[in-house]
Amino acid sequence: MKPTFIPFARPDYTEAEAQAVADAVRGGWTTSGPRVAEFESKFASYVGAKHALAVSSCTAGLHLALSALGVGPGDEVITTPLTFCATVNAILQTGATPVLVDVGEDLNVCPQEIKTALTRRTKAILPVHIGGLPCDMDAIWDLARRHRLYVVEDAAHAAGAGVSSNRIGAGPSDAVAFSFYATKNLSTGEGGMVTTGDQELAERMRILALHGISRDAWKRRNDQDSWFYEVVAEGYKYNLSDILAALGIVQLSRLEKMNRRRREIAARYTEIFSGIPGIEPAPEIAGRTHAWQLYILRLRPEILGVSRSEFIRAMRAQGVECSVHFIPIPLHPYYADKLEFRHPLTRALTEYERIVSLPLYSGLTDAEVEQVIAAVQETASVHAG
Ligand SMILES: *Cc1c(COP(=O)(O)O)cnc(C)c1O
């Protein structure tokens, strides 16, 4: 087996995706149109949501949902420090204040910590399903019901994930935002989807996503006065192109299969890593379907004798690119300056020092998976020895 360079991520596209994009281009309607409508309805039925709105990104979807719910200046939104900057930016851009609380053993935001952070100003909870492992949603929904809070989920990693027998996106959260960024389980290069069970919210989001215009160009195309439209709100420009929706429709039809391959690889990693002292395999929780967007292992540097950075460099030297998810929000200079951190974030900051994300995607061959495993074994044994 010849070792090759294994990049951290690689999208899984077939000839069918290329054909669908070509057809969309040849069809001549390239902004939001019939393919966006089809993608939305297929995505809604896949996750089991009443409504789905295709958007230009998950970040746009989060901002759109919070704005449409009326979250704004003076409000607090509780979220996790162990997330991508987009989560916190979406909150800040509404004018609201992000309130960070610590994560639990599963690296997801801890419901008990959310409870201690509630104030008169708390308006919403924004859980992030890190790596595709669902948060403890029953506890979060319970808190939200008791305290009359909105729940907006950052499901960037969670296309195909689930809690009990429901898929993420099915509710009862107010809104759930998915990402179709290049590295995600379902990828259109750039793009996203927001699902909701609330028809009024769905309509408000649809209007706000396209300049605040009441009826989009596709719906107006056969009107006698197709030129006429009305602006009824101060909106954004968050709609998705039909070219990307064409790609998304094919990806969605392949999602279960692609996720099965991710699960298979994750199971192989866990099988091997459970037997390596100094390495903790990625967490799994009974009753929660993992989407395996990321495989986040945790090192025990005291056993391994290497730091996380050294581990990642040693992996790269063996042709395996790793990453870290995520650099905690308080460690970025902008947020360090701008935000007030009222609650201890000890676990997030400690776990950060020892988390490593391995390559995990449906296009990985068995040989590549074994190369990743061999590199981990080699790195662990050389230093521990
Ligand atoms: C990728 C990601 C996002 C942003 O998704 P975009 O579609 O690129 O806007 C948001 N949150 C998390 C946790 C992510 O990993």
The ligand as a Gaussian input file, in Angstrom:
#p B3LYP/6-31G(d) Opt

LIG

0 1
 C      -19.880000      25.035000       8.961000
 C      -20.511000      25.557000      10.204000
 C      -21.352000      26.685000      10.199000
 C      -21.482000      27.582000       9.018000
 O      -22.006000      27.001000       7.901000
 P      -22.053000      27.859000       6.561000
 O      -23.019000      27.091000       5.712000
 O      -20.674000      27.861000       6.001000
 O      -22.532000      29.205000       6.911000
 C      -22.017000      27.023000      11.344000
 N      -21.853000      26.331000      12.486000
 C      -21.030000      25.272000      12.547000
 C      -20.905000      24.522000      13.833000
 C      -20.315000      24.874000      11.419000
 O      -19.454000      23.855000      11.486000

